[in-house]
Amino acid sequence: MKNFRDIKDQDRLIERLQEDIAKHQMKHAYLFIGPKGVGKRTLAQAFAKTIFCGQSGDACDECDTCRILEHDNHPDSYLMRPEPGKDYRIDAIREMQRTMPYKPVAGDYRVILLDEAEKLGATCGNALLKSIEEPPEGTIFLLVSSSLDALLPTIVSRCQIMRLSPLTSESVTELFVTDYGMDHEQAAMLAGLSSQSMEAADYVAEADEMMDWLDFSEIDRTVRERPHELWDLSQSLEKLDRLTQVIGYWRKLLRDALVRSIDEKIKPMLDSEEPVWDEEYILTALDLMSETIAALEQRANKRMTVDVLLQRLRIAANA
Ligand SMILES: [Zn+2]
């Protein structure tokens, strides 16, 4: 479980939460909102931990309370979430509500974290609303959601909204190194697949497979120099579960190359390691990749789509 000090790029929100704790003026309900993988639940949990620990700034990690929290055994800390792929069930909400009349067991506060609150729906949302409107003393609700629209407006209006900032790509890289034990180069490549969040963490298990295909200059070399291998290449690409993300990454590399090629006109630079792509090729390739991603997203035949991409890249390279 992370502490405030381990969390990146959310300093402003952390300051506000620390202030609420220091003044003992916590709201009845907070709503942590932001895109997937940006660390909403992590921030909410760090907040809960700091509340229970009782230090004003950050959890100490040394007291009994912190140790109990680390083992998920705190009697006043509730983490609720729907079953994978499903919505919240009303009996789960009702069961939680049955504890409401009792005082917190260990201290002054009870914290109820509802992860994936966008899956509450109208029935569970309305049931929960009653508790949020008239919470027993010391009860704090932390709602975590990636969508504001999916929540009942009546719930949203009762919550202090904490909108998380996107992560910088440096932070994403660093988190992959510290949390997933990747080497820096691998982490930076994977960070390139995420849009300012840890969303690519979902692909970590498949990362090794993907890593082999991320280097577009290698693909480009096959396209230019070994057209007889294109058939095998497209067969291998077809097997990738995350093909769209891989092509998205190529697009990012090419966009970076385009920016560099514009820079180079102003300030000539020679870097023999970098593949030399002319602007026209890059622009054509970018279009082709966007078309390919769109086609794949519309469930076009994967093999045929990849074949067409490689063949058209070959034509563009030889133009
Ligand atoms: Zn502590």
py3Dmol code that shows the C-alpha trace and the ligand (Angstrom):
import py3Dmol

protein = """\
ATOM      1  CA  MET A   1       0.000   0.000   0.000  1.00  0.00           C
ATOM      2  CA  LYS A   2       1.469   3.333  -1.019  1.00  0.00           C
ATOM      3  CA  ASN A   3       1.787   6.509   1.008  1.00  0.00           C
ATOM      4  CA  PHE A   4       1.317  10.078  -0.160  1.00  0.00           C
ATOM      5  CA  ARG A   5       5.097  10.417  -0.495  1.00  0.00           C
ATOM      6  CA  ASP A   6       5.212   7.595  -3.059  1.00  0.00           C
ATOM      7  CA  ILE A   7       2.542   9.103  -5.301  1.00  0.00           C
ATOM      8  CA  LYS A   8       3.570  11.037  -8.372  1.00  0.00           C
ATOM      9  CA  ASP A   9       2.120  14.078 -10.099  1.00  0.00           C
ATOM     10  CA  GLN A  10      -0.797  14.661  -7.698  1.00  0.00           C
ATOM     11  CA  ASP A  11       0.818  17.132  -5.290  1.00  0.00           C
ATOM     12  CA  ARG A  12      -2.019  19.631  -5.366  1.00  0.00           C
ATOM     13  CA  LEU A  13      -4.655  17.042  -4.422  1.00  0.00           C
ATOM     14  CA  ILE A  14      -2.433  15.546  -1.747  1.00  0.00           C
ATOM     15  CA  GLU A  15      -1.983  18.964  -0.161  1.00  0.00           C
ATOM     16  CA  ARG A  16      -5.749  19.424  -0.001  1.00  0.00           C
ATOM     17  CA  LEU A  17      -6.269  16.016   1.559  1.00  0.00           C
ATOM     18  CA  GLN A  18      -3.482  16.622   4.081  1.00  0.00           C
ATOM     19  CA  GLU A  19      -5.074  19.906   4.985  1.00  0.00           C
ATOM     20  CA  ASP A  20      -8.438  18.224   5.636  1.00  0.00           C
ATOM     21  CA  ILE A  21      -6.747  15.671   7.886  1.00  0.00           C
ATOM     22  CA  ALA A  22      -4.714  18.268   9.749  1.00  0.00           C
ATOM     23  CA  LYS A  23      -7.831  20.298  10.468  1.00  0.00           C
ATOM     24  CA  HIS A  24      -9.920  17.197  11.224  1.00  0.00           C
ATOM     25  CA  GLN A  25     -12.339  18.484   8.621  1.00  0.00           C
ATOM     26  CA  MET A  26     -12.752  15.532   6.379  1.00  0.00           C
ATOM     27  CA  LYS A  27     -15.771  15.598   4.080  1.00  0.00           C
ATOM     28  CA  HIS A  28     -18.385  12.845   4.255  1.00  0.00           C
ATOM     29  CA  ALA A  29     -17.550  11.710   0.774  1.00  0.00           C
ATOM     30  CA  TYR A  30     -14.743  12.177  -1.710  1.00  0.00           C
ATOM     31  CA  LEU A  31     -14.850  11.232  -5.345  1.00  0.00           C
ATOM     32  CA  PHE A  32     -11.528  10.392  -6.998  1.00  0.00           C
ATOM     33  CA  ILE A  33     -11.952  10.805 -10.693  1.00  0.00           C
ATOM     34  CA  GLY A  34      -9.567  10.425 -13.606  1.00  0.00           C
ATOM     35  CA  PRO A  35      -8.613   8.163 -16.496  1.00  0.00           C
ATOM     36  CA  LYS A  36      -7.798   4.498 -16.017  1.00  0.00           C
ATOM     37  CA  GLY A  37      -4.352   3.807 -14.606  1.00  0.00           C
ATOM     38  CA  VAL A  38      -3.659   7.253 -13.236  1.00  0.00           C
ATOM     39  CA  GLY A  39      -3.614   6.088  -9.595  1.00  0.00           C
ATOM     40  CA  LYS A  40      -7.059   6.993  -8.253  1.00  0.00           C
ATOM     41  CA  ARG A  41      -7.433   4.023  -5.930  1.00  0.00           C
ATOM     42  CA  THR A  42      -3.809   4.323  -4.825  1.00  0.00           C
ATOM     43  CA  LEU A  43      -4.409   7.936  -3.812  1.00  0.00           C
ATOM     44  CA  ALA A  44      -7.680   7.103  -2.042  1.00  0.00           C
ATOM     45  CA  GLN A  45      -5.986   4.271  -0.134  1.00  0.00           C
ATOM     46  CA  ALA A  46      -3.077   6.500   0.878  1.00  0.00           C
ATOM     47  CA  PHE A  47      -5.617   9.020   2.153  1.00  0.00           C
ATOM     48  CA  ALA A  48      -7.428   6.330   4.164  1.00  0.00           C
ATOM     49  CA  LYS A  49      -4.124   5.073   5.559  1.00  0.00           C
ATOM     50  CA  THR A  50      -3.119   8.564   6.658  1.00  0.00           C
ATOM     51  CA  ILE A  51      -6.502   9.090   8.329  1.00  0.00           C
ATOM     52  CA  PHE A  52      -6.160   5.854  10.300  1.00  0.00           C
ATOM     53  CA  CYS A  53      -2.495   6.333  11.165  1.00  0.00           C
ATOM     54  CA  GLY A  54      -3.317   9.654  12.716  1.00  0.00           C
ATOM     55  CA  GLN A  55      -0.224  11.504  11.557  1.00  0.00           C
ATOM     56  CA  SER A  56      -1.272  14.714   9.916  1.00  0.00           C
ATOM     57  CA  GLY A  57       1.009  14.629   6.892  1.00  0.00           C
ATOM     58  CA  ASP A  58       1.496  11.029   5.819  1.00  0.00           C
ATOM     59  CA  ALA A  59       1.215   7.509   7.174  1.00  0.00           C
ATOM     60  CA  CYS A  60       4.229   6.488   9.264  1.00  0.00           C
ATOM     61  CA  ASP A  61       4.413   2.819   8.176  1.00  0.00           C
ATOM     62  CA  GLU A  62       5.694   1.967  11.658  1.00  0.00           C
ATOM     63  CA  CYS A  63       2.741   2.047  14.031  1.00  0.00           C
ATOM     64  CA  ASP A  64       0.439  -0.913  14.673  1.00  0.00           C
ATOM     65  CA  THR A  65      -2.349   0.709  12.673  1.00  0.00           C
ATOM     66  CA  CYS A  66      -0.151   1.029   9.591  1.00  0.00           C
ATOM     67  CA  ARG A  67       0.958  -2.584   9.958  1.00  0.00           C
ATOM     68  CA  ILE A  68      -2.623  -3.812  10.288  1.00  0.00           C
ATOM     69  CA  LEU A  69      -3.640  -1.801   7.230  1.00  0.00           C
ATOM     70  CA  GLU A  70      -0.773  -3.273   5.276  1.00  0.00           C
ATOM     71  CA  HIS A  71      -2.263  -6.711   5.951  1.00  0.00           C
ATOM     72  CA  ASP A  72      -5.751  -5.535   5.013  1.00  0.00           C
ATOM     73  CA  ASN A  73      -7.047  -6.344   8.483  1.00  0.00           C
ATOM     74  CA  HIS A  74      -8.249  -3.018   9.784  1.00  0.00           C
ATOM     75  CA  PRO A  75     -11.763  -3.403  11.226  1.00  0.00           C
ATOM     76  CA  ASP A  76     -12.851   0.085  10.147  1.00  0.00           C
ATOM     77  CA  SER A  77     -11.433   0.007   6.640  1.00  0.00           C
ATOM     78  CA  TYR A  78     -13.718  -1.328   3.944  1.00  0.00           C
ATOM     79  CA  LEU A  79     -12.754  -1.870   0.336  1.00  0.00           C
ATOM     80  CA  MET A  80     -15.717  -2.590  -1.895  1.00  0.00           C
ATOM     81  CA  ARG A  81     -15.679  -3.446  -5.556  1.00  0.00           C
ATOM     82  CA  PRO A  82     -17.962  -5.355  -7.909  1.00  0.00           C
ATOM     83  CA  GLU A  83     -17.034  -8.816  -9.121  1.00  0.00           C
ATOM     84  CA  PRO A  84     -14.843  -8.678 -12.236  1.00  0.00           C
ATOM     85  CA  GLY A  85     -16.870  -7.687 -15.280  1.00  0.00           C
ATOM     86  CA  LYS A  86     -20.052  -7.176 -13.251  1.00  0.00           C
ATOM     87  CA  ASP A  87     -21.954  -4.324 -11.618  1.00  0.00           C
ATOM     88  CA  TYR A  88     -22.334  -3.734  -7.912  1.00  0.00           C
ATOM     89  CA  ARG A  89     -24.887  -5.953  -6.189  1.00  0.00           C
ATOM     90  CA  ILE A  90     -27.496  -4.360  -3.969  1.00  0.00           C
ATOM     91  CA  ASP A  91     -26.991  -6.925  -1.176  1.00  0.00           C
ATOM     92  CA  ALA A  92     -23.309  -5.930  -0.945  1.00  0.00           C
ATOM     93  CA  ILE A  93     -24.349  -2.305  -0.412  1.00  0.00           C
ATOM     94  CA  ARG A  94     -27.004  -3.314   2.126  1.00  0.00           C
ATOM     95  CA  GLU A  95     -24.546  -5.472   4.022  1.00  0.00           C
ATOM     96  CA  MET A  96     -22.131  -2.555   4.253  1.00  0.00           C
ATOM     97  CA  GLN A  97     -24.970  -0.358   5.452  1.00  0.00           C
ATOM     98  CA  ARG A  98     -25.793  -2.739   8.288  1.00  0.00           C
ATOM     99  CA  THR A  99     -22.487  -1.791   9.942  1.00  0.00           C
ATOM    100  CA  MET A 100     -23.372   1.898   9.792  1.00  0.00           C
ATOM    101  CA  PRO A 101     -25.235   2.224  13.110  1.00  0.00           C
ATOM    102  CA  TYR A 102     -22.213   0.949  15.047  1.00  0.00           C
ATOM    103  CA  LYS A 103     -19.321   3.124  16.071  1.00  0.00           C
ATOM    104  CA  PRO A 104     -15.940   2.546  14.485  1.00  0.00           C
ATOM    105  CA  VAL A 105     -14.180  -0.295  16.295  1.00  0.00           C
ATOM    106  CA  ALA A 106     -10.606   0.882  16.608  1.00  0.00           C
ATOM    107  CA  GLY A 107     -10.673   4.673  16.509  1.00  0.00           C
ATOM    108  CA  ASP A 108     -12.684   7.658  15.458  1.00  0.00           C
ATOM    109  CA  TYR A 109     -13.081   6.889  11.788  1.00  0.00           C
ATOM    110  CA  ARG A 110     -14.538   4.345   9.445  1.00  0.00           C
ATOM    111  CA  VAL A 111     -13.471   4.597   5.805  1.00  0.00           C
ATOM    112  CA  ILE A 112     -15.464   2.929   3.053  1.00  0.00           C
ATOM    113  CA  LEU A 113     -13.743   2.858  -0.299  1.00  0.00           C
ATOM    114  CA  LEU A 114     -15.894   2.009  -3.305  1.00  0.00           C
ATOM    115  CA  ASP A 115     -13.702   1.133  -6.249  1.00  0.00           C
ATOM    116  CA  GLU A 116     -15.153   1.278  -9.784  1.00  0.00           C
ATOM    117  CA  ALA A 117     -18.040   3.400  -8.519  1.00  0.00           C
ATOM    118  CA  GLU A 118     -19.125   3.858 -12.142  1.00  0.00           C
ATOM    119  CA  LYS A 119     -20.560   0.346 -11.802  1.00  0.00           C
ATOM    120  CA  LEU A 120     -22.970   1.260  -9.027  1.00  0.00           C
ATOM    121  CA  GLY A 121     -25.916   1.801 -11.360  1.00  0.00           C
ATOM    122  CA  ALA A 122     -29.140   3.487 -10.304  1.00  0.00           C
ATOM    123  CA  THR A 123     -30.349   0.975  -7.684  1.00  0.00           C
ATOM    124  CA  CYS A 124     -27.075   0.685  -5.758  1.00  0.00           C
ATOM    125  CA  GLY A 125     -26.374   4.363  -6.299  1.00  0.00           C
ATOM    126  CA  ASN A 126     -29.684   5.388  -4.758  1.00  0.00           C
ATOM    127  CA  ALA A 127     -29.186   3.021  -1.844  1.00  0.00           C
ATOM    128  CA  LEU A 128     -25.714   4.429  -1.246  1.00  0.00           C
ATOM    129  CA  LEU A 129     -26.985   7.978  -1.543  1.00  0.00           C
ATOM    130  CA  LYS A 130     -28.925   7.613   1.708  1.00  0.00           C
ATOM    131  CA  SER A 131     -25.719   6.761   3.573  1.00  0.00           C
ATOM    132  CA  ILE A 132     -23.770   9.576   1.961  1.00  0.00           C
ATOM    133  CA  GLU A 133     -26.503  12.084   2.756  1.00  0.00           C
ATOM    134  CA  GLU A 134     -26.705  11.205   6.428  1.00  0.00           C
ATOM    135  CA  PRO A 135     -23.531   9.407   7.310  1.00  0.00           C
ATOM    136  CA  PRO A 136     -22.925   8.321  10.884  1.00  0.00           C
ATOM    137  CA  GLU A 137     -20.256  10.335  12.644  1.00  0.00           C
ATOM    138  CA  GLY A 138     -16.741   9.439  11.625  1.00  0.00           C
ATOM    139  CA  THR A 139     -17.740   7.616   8.436  1.00  0.00           C
ATOM    140  CA  ILE A 140     -15.966   8.727   5.283  1.00  0.00           C
ATOM    141  CA  PHE A 141     -16.824   7.444   1.838  1.00  0.00           C
ATOM    142  CA  LEU A 142     -14.160   7.357  -0.853  1.00  0.00           C
ATOM    143  CA  LEU A 143     -15.549   6.762  -4.311  1.00  0.00           C
ATOM    144  CA  VAL A 144     -13.185   5.909  -7.134  1.00  0.00           C
ATOM    145  CA  SER A 145     -14.425   6.230 -10.683  1.00  0.00           C
ATOM    146  CA  SER A 146     -13.064   6.641 -14.184  1.00  0.00           C
ATOM    147  CA  SER A 147     -16.283   8.233 -15.394  1.00  0.00           C
ATOM    148  CA  LEU A 148     -18.268  11.083 -13.954  1.00  0.00           C
ATOM    149  CA  ASP A 149     -21.162  10.583 -16.363  1.00  0.00           C
ATOM    150  CA  ALA A 150     -21.853   7.071 -15.136  1.00  0.00           C
ATOM    151  CA  LEU A 151     -22.562   8.297 -11.611  1.00  0.00           C
ATOM    152  CA  LEU A 152     -25.862   9.620 -10.321  1.00  0.00           C
ATOM    153  CA  PRO A 153     -25.671  13.437 -10.291  1.00  0.00           C
ATOM    154  CA  THR A 154     -27.134  13.341  -6.789  1.00  0.00           C
ATOM    155  CA  ILE A 155     -24.115  11.316  -5.629  1.00  0.00           C
ATOM    156  CA  VAL A 156     -21.605  13.513  -7.442  1.00  0.00           C
ATOM    157  CA  SER A 157     -23.062  16.633  -5.869  1.00  0.00           C
ATOM    158  CA  ARG A 158     -22.540  15.195  -2.363  1.00  0.00           C
ATOM    159  CA  CYS A 159     -18.871  14.407  -2.960  1.00  0.00           C
ATOM    160  CA  GLN A 160     -15.742  16.481  -2.777  1.00  0.00           C
ATOM    161  CA  ILE A 161     -14.372  15.941  -6.268  1.00  0.00           C
ATOM    162  CA  MET A 162     -10.692  15.118  -6.554  1.00  0.00           C
ATOM    163  CA  ARG A 163      -9.702  15.161 -10.199  1.00  0.00           C
ATOM    164  CA  LEU A 164      -6.367  13.447 -10.797  1.00  0.00           C
ATOM    165  CA  SER A 165      -3.835  14.850 -13.256  1.00  0.00           C
ATOM    166  CA  PRO A 166      -2.399  12.702 -16.026  1.00  0.00           C
ATOM    167  CA  LEU A 167       1.012  11.244 -15.193  1.00  0.00           C
ATOM    168  CA  THR A 168       4.137  12.493 -16.937  1.00  0.00           C
ATOM    169  CA  SER A 169       5.840   9.861 -19.065  1.00  0.00           C
ATOM    170  CA  GLU A 170       8.881  10.125 -16.748  1.00  0.00           C
ATOM    171  CA  SER A 171       6.653   9.151 -13.827  1.00  0.00           C
ATOM    172  CA  VAL A 172       5.128   6.253 -15.737  1.00  0.00           C
ATOM    173  CA  THR A 173       8.621   5.029 -16.617  1.00  0.00           C
ATOM    174  CA  GLU A 174       9.777   5.350 -13.014  1.00  0.00           C
ATOM    175  CA  LEU A 175       6.729   3.495 -11.717  1.00  0.00           C
ATOM    176  CA  PHE A 176       7.360   0.620 -14.106  1.00  0.00           C
ATOM    177  CA  VAL A 177      10.909   0.406 -12.757  1.00  0.00           C
ATOM    178  CA  THR A 178       9.969   0.618  -9.061  1.00  0.00           C
ATOM    179  CA  ASP A 179       6.659  -1.267  -9.071  1.00  0.00           C
ATOM    180  CA  TYR A 180       7.296  -3.837 -11.769  1.00  0.00           C
ATOM    181  CA  GLY A 181      11.069  -4.240 -11.564  1.00  0.00           C
ATOM    182  CA  MET A 182      11.635  -3.495 -15.236  1.00  0.00           C
ATOM    183  CA  ASP A 183      14.867  -2.196 -16.572  1.00  0.00           C
ATOM    184  CA  HIS A 184      14.793   1.442 -17.584  1.00  0.00           C
ATOM    185  CA  GLU A 185      14.743   0.908 -21.338  1.00  0.00           C
ATOM    186  CA  GLN A 186      11.897  -1.588 -21.176  1.00  0.00           C
ATOM    187  CA  ALA A 187       9.986   0.707 -18.816  1.00  0.00           C
ATOM    188  CA  ALA A 188      10.403   3.703 -21.124  1.00  0.00           C
ATOM    189  CA  MET A 189       9.128   1.696 -24.106  1.00  0.00           C
ATOM    190  CA  LEU A 190       6.090   0.510 -22.201  1.00  0.00           C
ATOM    191  CA  ALA A 191       5.474   4.022 -20.876  1.00  0.00           C
ATOM    192  CA  GLY A 192       5.295   5.056 -24.532  1.00  0.00           C
ATOM    193  CA  LEU A 193       2.269   2.796 -24.895  1.00  0.00           C
ATOM    194  CA  SER A 194       0.330   4.488 -22.115  1.00  0.00           C
ATOM    195  CA  SER A 195      -1.360   7.773 -22.421  1.00  0.00           C
ATOM    196  CA  GLN A 196      -0.073   9.465 -19.298  1.00  0.00           C
ATOM    197  CA  SER A 197      -1.259   6.691 -17.034  1.00  0.00           C
ATOM    198  CA  MET A 198      -0.274   3.247 -15.818  1.00  0.00           C
ATOM    199  CA  GLU A 199      -2.785   1.688 -18.168  1.00  0.00           C
ATOM    200  CA  ALA A 200      -0.013  -0.210 -19.943  1.00  0.00           C
ATOM    201  CA  ALA A 201       0.510  -2.026 -16.635  1.00  0.00           C
ATOM    202  CA  ASP A 202      -2.333  -4.213 -17.855  1.00  0.00           C
ATOM    203  CA  TYR A 203      -0.068  -5.469 -20.607  1.00  0.00           C
ATOM    204  CA  VAL A 204       2.923  -6.144 -18.396  1.00  0.00           C
ATOM    205  CA  ALA A 205       2.320  -9.891 -18.488  1.00  0.00           C
ATOM    206  CA  GLU A 206       2.413  -9.731 -22.276  1.00  0.00           C
ATOM    207  CA  ALA A 207       5.161  -7.150 -22.317  1.00  0.00           C
ATOM    208  CA  ASP A 208       7.947  -9.512 -23.311  1.00  0.00           C
ATOM    209  CA  GLU A 209       6.001 -10.623 -26.339  1.00  0.00           C
ATOM    210  CA  MET A 210       5.237  -7.012 -27.271  1.00  0.00           C
ATOM    211  CA  MET A 211       8.761  -5.746 -26.676  1.00  0.00           C
ATOM    212  CA  ASP A 212      10.003  -7.797 -29.611  1.00  0.00           C
ATOM    213  CA  TRP A 213       7.807  -5.798 -31.960  1.00  0.00           C
ATOM    214  CA  LEU A 214       8.011  -2.260 -30.678  1.00  0.00           C
ATOM    215  CA  ASP A 215      11.115  -1.221 -32.583  1.00  0.00           C
ATOM    216  CA  PHE A 216       9.706   0.138 -35.825  1.00  0.00           C
ATOM    217  CA  SER A 217      13.117   0.598 -37.434  1.00  0.00           C
ATOM    218  CA  GLU A 218      13.459  -3.199 -37.402  1.00  0.00           C
ATOM    219  CA  ILE A 219      10.065  -3.590 -39.117  1.00  0.00           C
ATOM    220  CA  ASP A 220      11.041  -0.842 -41.544  1.00  0.00           C
ATOM    221  CA  ARG A 221      14.258  -2.678 -42.427  1.00  0.00           C
ATOM    222  CA  THR A 222      12.337  -5.835 -43.270  1.00  0.00           C
ATOM    223  CA  VAL A 223       9.909  -3.828 -45.380  1.00  0.00           C
ATOM    224  CA  ARG A 224      12.738  -2.171 -47.318  1.00  0.00           C
ATOM    225  CA  GLU A 225      15.388  -4.846 -47.525  1.00  0.00           C
ATOM    226  CA  ARG A 226      13.718  -8.225 -47.138  1.00  0.00           C
ATOM    227  CA  PRO A 227      10.301  -8.102 -48.832  1.00  0.00           C
ATOM    228  CA  HIS A 228      10.324 -11.909 -49.103  1.00  0.00           C
ATOM    229  CA  GLU A 229       9.993 -12.014 -45.281  1.00  0.00           C
ATOM    230  CA  LEU A 230       6.850  -9.876 -45.192  1.00  0.00           C
ATOM    231  CA  TRP A 231       4.566 -12.889 -45.314  1.00  0.00           C
ATOM    232  CA  ASP A 232       6.130 -14.356 -42.154  1.00  0.00           C
ATOM    233  CA  LEU A 233       6.206 -10.955 -40.530  1.00  0.00           C
ATOM    234  CA  SER A 234       2.506 -10.383 -41.015  1.00  0.00           C
ATOM    235  CA  GLN A 235       1.806 -13.883 -39.735  1.00  0.00           C
ATOM    236  CA  SER A 236       3.699 -13.097 -36.502  1.00  0.00           C
ATOM    237  CA  LEU A 237       2.042  -9.708 -36.108  1.00  0.00           C
ATOM    238  CA  GLU A 238      -1.389 -11.218 -36.590  1.00  0.00           C
ATOM    239  CA  LYS A 239      -0.840 -13.346 -33.472  1.00  0.00           C
ATOM    240  CA  LEU A 240      -0.276 -10.342 -31.203  1.00  0.00           C
ATOM    241  CA  ASP A 241      -3.192  -9.683 -28.868  1.00  0.00           C
ATOM    242  CA  ARG A 242      -2.102  -6.079 -28.490  1.00  0.00           C
ATOM    243  CA  LEU A 243      -1.464  -5.373 -32.158  1.00  0.00           C
ATOM    244  CA  THR A 244      -3.315  -2.053 -32.107  1.00  0.00           C
ATOM    245  CA  GLN A 245      -1.150  -0.855 -29.221  1.00  0.00           C
ATOM    246  CA  VAL A 246       2.003  -1.974 -31.004  1.00  0.00           C
ATOM    247  CA  ILE A 247       1.049  -0.067 -34.160  1.00  0.00           C
ATOM    248  CA  GLY A 248       0.081   2.872 -31.949  1.00  0.00           C
ATOM    249  CA  TYR A 249       3.594   2.774 -30.547  1.00  0.00           C
ATOM    250  CA  TRP A 250       5.149   2.764 -34.041  1.00  0.00           C
ATOM    251  CA  ARG A 251       3.051   5.815 -34.796  1.00  0.00           C
ATOM    252  CA  LYS A 252       4.422   7.526 -31.717  1.00  0.00           C
ATOM    253  CA  LEU A 253       8.009   6.708 -32.748  1.00  0.00           C
ATOM    254  CA  LEU A 254       7.398   8.098 -36.221  1.00  0.00           C
ATOM    255  CA  ARG A 255       5.809  11.232 -34.837  1.00  0.00           C
ATOM    256  CA  ASP A 256       8.896  11.757 -32.670  1.00  0.00           C
ATOM    257  CA  ALA A 257      11.068  11.183 -35.739  1.00  0.00           C
ATOM    258  CA  LEU A 258       9.034  13.757 -37.635  1.00  0.00           C
ATOM    259  CA  VAL A 259       9.561  16.326 -34.897  1.00  0.00           C
ATOM    260  CA  ARG A 260      13.280  15.562 -34.951  1.00  0.00           C
ATOM    261  CA  SER A 261      13.467  15.907 -38.724  1.00  0.00           C
ATOM    262  CA  ILE A 262      11.917  19.347 -38.442  1.00  0.00           C
ATOM    263  CA  ASP A 263      14.378  20.246 -35.673  1.00  0.00           C
ATOM    264  CA  GLU A 264      17.247  19.096 -37.817  1.00  0.00           C
ATOM    265  CA  LYS A 265      16.428  21.622 -40.498  1.00  0.00           C
ATOM    266  CA  ILE A 266      17.002  24.348 -37.969  1.00  0.00           C
ATOM    267  CA  LYS A 267      19.908  22.781 -36.163  1.00  0.00           C
ATOM    268  CA  PRO A 268      21.670  20.148 -38.295  1.00  0.00           C
ATOM    269  CA  MET A 269      22.426  17.095 -36.230  1.00  0.00           C
ATOM    270  CA  LEU A 270      24.031  13.856 -37.218  1.00  0.00           C
ATOM    271  CA  ASP A 271      23.117  10.778 -35.316  1.00  0.00           C
ATOM    272  CA  SER A 272      24.164   7.760 -37.327  1.00  0.00           C
ATOM    273  CA  GLU A 273      22.254   5.401 -35.012  1.00  0.00           C
ATOM    274  CA  GLU A 274      18.910   6.922 -35.932  1.00  0.00           C
ATOM    275  CA  PRO A 275      17.226   5.576 -39.012  1.00  0.00           C
ATOM    276  CA  VAL A 276      16.832   8.254 -41.637  1.00  0.00           C
ATOM    277  CA  TRP A 277      13.261   8.572 -42.773  1.00  0.00           C
ATOM    278  CA  ASP A 278      12.204  11.396 -45.022  1.00  0.00           C
ATOM    279  CA  GLU A 279       9.216  13.478 -44.079  1.00  0.00           C
ATOM    280  CA  GLU A 280       7.052  12.206 -46.894  1.00  0.00           C
ATOM    281  CA  TYR A 281       7.555   8.591 -45.898  1.00  0.00           C
ATOM    282  CA  ILE A 282       6.831   9.387 -42.258  1.00  0.00           C
ATOM    283  CA  LEU A 283       3.614  11.225 -43.113  1.00  0.00           C
ATOM    284  CA  THR A 284       2.430   8.421 -45.385  1.00  0.00           C
ATOM    285  CA  ALA A 285       3.326   5.788 -42.804  1.00  0.00           C
ATOM    286  CA  LEU A 286       1.487   7.719 -40.084  1.00  0.00           C
ATOM    287  CA  ASP A 287      -1.663   7.824 -42.214  1.00  0.00           C
ATOM    288  CA  LEU A 288      -1.407   4.136 -43.025  1.00  0.00           C
ATOM    289  CA  MET A 289      -0.999   3.243 -39.365  1.00  0.00           C
ATOM    290  CA  SER A 290      -3.974   5.357 -38.317  1.00  0.00           C
ATOM    291  CA  GLU A 291      -6.080   3.665 -40.994  1.00  0.00           C
ATOM    292  CA  THR A 292      -4.886   0.268 -39.816  1.00  0.00           C
ATOM    293  CA  ILE A 293      -5.720   0.985 -36.187  1.00  0.00           C
ATOM    294  CA  ALA A 294      -9.175   2.242 -37.186  1.00  0.00           C
ATOM    295  CA  ALA A 295      -9.759  -0.880 -39.286  1.00  0.00           C
ATOM    296  CA  LEU A 296      -8.616  -3.184 -36.477  1.00  0.00           C
ATOM    297  CA  GLU A 297     -10.841  -1.381 -34.010  1.00  0.00           C
ATOM    298  CA  GLN A 298     -13.736  -2.038 -36.362  1.00  0.00           C
ATOM    299  CA  ARG A 299     -12.780  -5.701 -36.306  1.00  0.00           C
ATOM    300  CA  ALA A 300     -11.569  -5.908 -39.880  1.00  0.00           C
ATOM    301  CA  ASN A 301      -9.824  -9.157 -40.806  1.00  0.00           C
ATOM    302  CA  LYS A 302      -6.609  -8.914 -38.843  1.00  0.00           C
ATOM    303  CA  ARG A 303      -4.340 -10.828 -41.194  1.00  0.00           C
ATOM    304  CA  MET A 304      -5.520  -8.982 -44.275  1.00  0.00           C
ATOM    305  CA  THR A 305      -5.270  -5.592 -42.565  1.00  0.00           C
ATOM    306  CA  VAL A 306      -1.684  -6.251 -41.480  1.00  0.00           C
ATOM    307  CA  ASP A 307      -0.765  -7.528 -44.944  1.00  0.00           C
ATOM    308  CA  VAL A 308      -2.146  -4.394 -46.546  1.00  0.00           C
ATOM    309  CA  LEU A 309      -0.249  -2.194 -44.076  1.00  0.00           C
ATOM    310  CA  LEU A 310       3.085  -3.906 -44.753  1.00  0.00           C
ATOM    311  CA  GLN A 311       2.619  -3.886 -48.528  1.00  0.00           C
ATOM    312  CA  ARG A 312       1.668  -0.230 -48.573  1.00  0.00           C
ATOM    313  CA  LEU A 313       4.613   0.628 -46.330  1.00  0.00           C
ATOM    314  CA  ARG A 314       6.836  -1.173 -48.841  1.00  0.00           C
ATOM    315  CA  ILE A 315       5.407   0.872 -51.703  1.00  0.00           C
ATOM    316  CA  ALA A 316       5.873   4.090 -49.702  1.00  0.00           C
ATOM    317  CA  ALA A 317       9.469   3.150 -48.822  1.00  0.00           C
ATOM    318  CA  ASN A 318      10.331   2.568 -52.475  1.00  0.00           C
ATOM    319  CA  ALA A 319       8.589   5.654 -53.791  1.00  0.00           C
TER     320      ALA A 319
END
"""
ligand_1 = """\
1
ZN
Zn 1.259 4.791 11.171
"""
view = py3Dmol.view(width=600, height=400)
view.addModel(protein, "pdb")
view.setStyle({"model": 0}, {"cartoon": {"style": "trace"}})
view.addModel(ligand_1, "xyz")
view.setStyle({"model": 1}, {"stick": {}})
view.zoomTo()
view.show()
